[in-house]
Amino acid sequence: MSDQLPPPAGAPFDGSADTPALGEPELLASGTVLPTVEPPRRKVRGRTVVAAALGVLLVLLAGGAAYGWSFLNRADVKLARAFDATKSSPGDLTVTVDGTGEASPEVRYAWTTDGTVQLQVSPPGSGVALDVISSGNRLVVRVDASAVPGSESSLQQLRTIADTLGPDGAALTALADGKPVGMAIGPGSRLQKLLDEAGASASADPGSAAVAQQISSLADTVASSIKDNVTVTAAGSDQYGERSTLSLPLKPVVTSALESLKKAVPALGQSAATADLADLEGRTVHADVWVSDGRISRIAIPFDQFGDGAKGTVVIAVGTTGVQQPTEQVTEVSDALLDKLLGGLPALGSDSPTG
């Protein structure tokens, strides 16, 4: 098999280059949505530029791009296969912000091949404060409110409510004590029936499908623009593995996104039409991606490239641990508890209180 070289740095891939000898691989542009990363808030000049840049980065890290970056540059087959391998087997990623001089919170997202996902949030210097596991038809939640300052009064209120409900309040007591609580969700569950009765489910809104389609169309437009404008170059190797640098000019991507936004959400059309993108001219976002043992091992996005005194680096460490199930007994939320807590919800749009 003959080796194929990636396109020169700075040259966007247009599909005209020869494919590797094995033929063009099947590359995925979809995946699991990742948690977003909120940068430190700064009241500085150029805030709009930084927000726009971070918006593009979030698109890269969501909608499948974090695992399916393969569609960005077909010439780099090794990187493409690494993202596909990462997506196709159980794994996890942990997001932190380094280099700010302050302790960073951690957000951990994990997945399995059967569709189970997990989100864990840890405040700086504390253990996991929020742990949510979803398999599509079941939800398990654990909240360690002791890691959140000033939460004791809320915990006491929760225990008081649990006491008034008697045995049906066992799940609320467990939740207040930092124990895992489980609940059936999705079609056929008592929760879904109560939401349907209240008119609060997404299926009760005839416009929800149209909104979902608009969002999907916007994401597809942005993904296509990223694919057409990004370049990937090899950058050597270090302790994290083989490194590649992705470079993405902001203006064409943001312009394409705004044009699609005007079509998808008319109410925002006027604001999008008047957006000043002059400051984006010539600005390029860079991100480093490492591959180890055929899988993505690390992604780093420096903030200082946005200027205006921004500092720190968003670091995404990718592992293979996957979803971590609770080691303690899970207390189930009973249908009786749901009826007492949600059974009195009025139907949406009704002005009459429910007795």
C-alpha positions in Angstrom: 0.0 0.0 0.0 1.4 3.4 -0.9 1.6 6.1 1.7 -0.6 9.2 1.1 0.5 12.5 2.4 -2.0 15.0 3.9 -2.6 18.3 2.0 -0.2 21.2 2.7 -0.9 23.2 5.9 -3.4 26.0 5.3 -5.0 24.3 2.2 -8.6 23.2 2.8 -9.6 19.8 1.7 -11.8 19.9 -1.4 -12.2 16.2 -2.1 -10.0 16.3 -5.2 -7.0 14.6 -3.7 -6.4 10.9 -4.3 -7.7 8.6 -1.6 -5.5 6.0 0.1 -4.8 2.7 -1.7 -7.4 0.9 0.5 -10.1 3.2 -0.8 -12.0 6.0 0.9 -13.2 4.8 4.4 -16.7 5.1 5.6 -16.5 8.2 7.8 -19.1 9.2 10.3 -20.3 12.8 11.0 -22.6 12.0 13.8 -22.1 11.0 17.4 -23.0 11.6 21.0 -23.4 15.1 22.2 -20.8 16.2 24.7 -21.0 18.5 27.5 -20.3 22.1 26.8 -17.3 23.9 28.3 -17.9 27.3 29.9 -14.8 29.5 29.9 -14.0 31.9 32.7 -16.2 35.0 32.4 -14.3 38.1 31.5 -15.5 41.6 30.9 -13.0 42.6 28.2 -13.0 44.2 24.8 -13.6 41.7 22.0 -16.1 39.6 24.0 -18.2 39.1 20.9 -15.2 37.7 19.0 -14.3 35.3 21.8 -18.0 34.1 22.1 -18.2 33.5 18.4 -14.9 31.5 18.4 -16.0 29.4 21.4 -19.3 28.8 19.6 -17.5 27.2 16.7 -15.4 25.1 19.1 -18.5 23.8 20.8 -19.8 22.7 17.5 -16.5 20.8 17.0 -16.9 19.1 20.4 -20.7 18.4 20.0 -22.9 16.8 17.5 -20.4 14.0 17.0 -17.3 16.0 16.1 -15.6 15.2 19.4 -15.6 11.5 18.4 -16.2 11.8 14.6 -13.7 14.4 13.6 -12.9 12.0 10.8 -15.2 14.0 8.4 -13.0 17.1 8.8 -10.1 15.9 6.6 -10.3 12.7 4.7 -6.6 12.9 3.8 -5.6 12.1 7.4 -6.8 8.5 7.5 -5.0 7.7 10.8 -6.7 10.5 12.7 -10.1 9.5 11.1 -9.7 5.9 12.2 -8.7 7.0 15.7 -11.9 9.1 16.2 -14.0 6.2 14.8 -12.3 3.7 17.2 -12.9 6.1 20.1 -16.6 6.4 19.2 -17.1 2.7 18.6 -16.0 1.3 22.0 -16.8 2.2 25.6 -14.9 5.3 26.8 -15.0 8.5 28.7 -13.6 12.0 28.5 -12.9 14.6 31.3 -12.9 18.3 30.6 -10.9 20.8 32.6 -9.4 24.2 32.1 -5.6 24.4 32.8 -3.2 27.3 33.1 -5.5 29.9 34.7 -3.8 29.8 38.1 -7.0 28.6 39.8 -8.4 25.1 40.5 -10.7 23.9 37.7 -14.0 22.0 38.0 -14.1 18.7 36.2 -16.9 17.5 33.8 -16.7 13.8 32.9 -18.8 12.3 30.2 -18.8 8.5 29.6 -20.5 6.2 27.1 -21.1 2.6 26.3 -21.8 0.9 23.0 -25.4 0.1 24.0 -26.4 3.8 24.4 -25.9 4.3 28.1 -24.3 7.6 29.0 -23.0 9.2 32.2 -22.4 12.8 33.2 -20.4 13.7 36.4 -19.6 17.2 37.7 -17.0 17.8 40.3 -16.4 21.3 41.8 -12.8 22.4 42.3 -11.1 20.4 45.1 -14.2 18.2 45.7 -15.5 14.8 44.8 -18.4 14.2 42.4 -21.2 16.5 43.3 -23.6 15.4 40.5 -23.7 11.9 38.9 -26.4 11.2 36.2 -26.6 7.9 34.3 -29.2 7.4 31.5 -29.9 4.3 29.4 -32.8 5.8 27.5 -35.5 4.1 29.7 -34.0 4.5 33.1 -32.3 7.4 35.0 -30.1 7.1 38.0 -29.1 10.3 39.9 -26.8 10.9 42.8 -26.3 14.4 44.3 -23.6 15.0 46.9 -24.8 18.4 48.1 -22.1 18.5 50.8 -19.7 19.5 48.0 -21.8 22.6 47.3 -21.4 25.4 49.9 -24.7 26.6 51.4 -26.8 23.6 50.5 -27.6 22.4 54.0 -30.9 24.4 54.1 -32.1 22.9 50.9 -31.3 19.4 52.1 -33.2 20.0 55.3 -36.3 21.1 53.2 -36.0 17.9 51.1 -35.9 15.7 54.3 -39.0 17.6 55.7 -40.9 16.9 52.5 -39.8 13.2 52.7 -41.1 13.0 56.3 -44.5 14.3 55.3 -44.8 11.6 52.6 -44.1 8.7 54.9 -42.8 5.5 53.2 -43.3 7.0 49.8 -40.7 9.6 50.6 -37.8 7.1 50.9 -36.3 8.2 47.6 -36.2 11.8 48.6 -34.5 10.9 51.9 -31.9 8.9 49.9 -31.4 11.8 47.6 -30.8 14.2 50.5 -28.3 11.7 52.0 -26.2 11.6 48.8 -27.4 8.1 47.8 -28.2 7.0 44.3 -31.9 7.2 43.2 -33.3 5.4 40.2 -36.4 6.1 38.1 -38.1 4.7 35.0 -38.3 7.2 32.1 -39.4 7.1 28.5 -42.5 5.6 26.8 -44.7 3.6 29.1 -43.2 5.0 32.3 -45.4 6.7 35.0 -43.3 9.8 34.6 -44.0 10.0 30.9 -47.7 9.4 31.4 -47.9 12.3 34.0 -46.0 14.6 31.6 -48.4 13.6 28.8 -51.4 14.3 31.0 -50.0 17.7 31.8 -49.2 18.5 28.2 -45.6 18.9 29.1 -44.0 16.3 26.9 -42.2 17.2 23.7 -44.6 15.0 21.7 -47.5 17.2 22.8 -46.1 20.2 21.0 -46.8 20.0 17.2 -44.0 22.4 16.6 -41.3 20.4 18.4 -40.5 18.3 15.3 -40.1 21.4 13.2 -37.7 22.9 15.8 -35.7 19.7 15.9 -35.4 19.7 12.1 -34.3 23.3 12.1 -31.6 22.6 14.7 -30.5 19.6 12.8 -30.3 21.6 9.6 -28.2 24.3 11.3 -25.8 21.7 12.7 -25.4 20.1 9.3 -24.6 23.4 7.7 -22.0 24.3 10.3 -20.5 20.8 10.1 -20.3 21.0 6.3 -18.6 24.5 6.5 -16.1 23.1 9.0 -15.3 20.2 6.7 -14.7 22.5 3.8 -12.4 24.9 5.7 -10.4 22.9 8.2 -6.8 21.7 7.7 -5.0 18.9 9.6 -1.2 18.8 9.9 1.1 16.4 11.8 2.9 17.9 14.8 5.2 15.2 16.0 4.7 13.1 19.2 5.1 13.4 22.9 4.1 11.6 26.1 0.4 11.8 25.1 0.9 10.1 21.7 1.0 11.3 18.1 -0.1 14.9 17.8 -2.0 16.6 15.0 -3.0 20.3 14.8 -6.4 21.3 13.4 -6.7 24.8 12.0 -10.1 26.4 11.3 -10.6 30.0 10.0 -13.6 31.5 11.9 -15.2 33.9 9.4 -16.4 31.5 6.8 -17.8 29.1 9.4 -19.6 31.8 11.4 -20.9 33.4 8.2 -22.3 30.1 7.1 -23.9 29.5 10.5 -25.5 32.9 10.6 -27.0 32.5 7.1 -28.5 29.1 8.2 -29.7 30.6 11.4 -31.6 33.3 9.5 -33.5 30.6 7.6 -34.0 28.3 10.5 -35.1 30.9 13.2 -36.7 33.9 11.5 -37.1 35.6 14.9 -33.3 35.8 15.1 -32.9 36.8 11.5 -32.6 40.5 12.1 -29.9 40.1 14.7 -28.0 37.7 12.6 -28.2 40.0 9.6 -26.7 42.9 11.5 -23.8 40.9 13.1 -20.5 42.6 12.5 -17.9 39.9 11.6 -15.1 42.3 10.7 -13.1 41.3 13.8 -13.2 37.7 12.6 -11.2 38.5 9.5 -8.0 36.5 9.5 -8.7 34.8 12.8 -8.1 31.1 12.9 -8.8 28.6 15.7 -6.2 25.9 16.5 -6.7 22.7 18.4 -4.3 19.9 19.1 -5.4 16.2 19.0 -3.4 13.3 20.2 -3.7 9.7 19.2 -2.4 6.8 21.3 -2.9 3.0 20.6 -5.2 3.9 17.7 -7.6 6.0 19.9 -8.0 9.7 20.6 -6.2 10.3 24.0 -6.3 14.1 24.4 -7.6 17.3 22.8 -6.4 20.8 23.8 -7.8 24.2 22.8 -5.7 27.2 24.0 -7.7 30.3 25.0 -4.8 32.7 24.4 -5.3 32.5 20.7 -8.5 34.5 21.1 -6.5 37.5 22.4 -7.9 40.2 24.8 -5.9 38.7 27.7 -7.7 35.4 27.7 -5.6 32.6 29.2 -5.8 28.9 30.0 -6.4 25.8 27.9 -9.5 23.6 27.6 -8.1 20.1 28.0 -10.2 17.0 27.1 -8.6 13.8 28.4 -10.0 10.7 26.7 -10.0 7.4 28.5 -11.4 3.9 28.3 -13.1 3.4 31.7 -16.6 4.1 30.4 -19.7 4.3 32.5 -19.2 3.8 36.3 -22.3 2.2 37.8 -23.2 3.0 41.5 -21.6 0.7 44.1 -24.4 1.5 46.6 -28.0 0.2 46.5 -30.2 2.4 44.3 -33.5 3.6 45.9 -36.3 3.5 43.3 -38.7 6.5 42.9 -42.1 4.9 43.2 -45.1 5.6 41.1 -46.9 6.7 44.3 -44.2 9.4 44.9 -44.4 10.6 41.3 -48.2 10.9 41.6 -47.9 12.9 44.8 -45.2 15.2 43.4 -46.4 15.6 39.8 -50.0 14.3 39.8 -51.4 17.8 40.5 -49.7 19.5 37.5 -52.2 21.6 35.5 -52.3 21.0 31.8 -50.2 23.5 29.9 -52.1 26.5 28.7 -54.8 26.1 31.4 -55.4 29.0 33.8 -57.4 26.9 36.2 -55.5 25.5 39.2 -55.8 21.8 39.9 -57.1 20.8 43.3 
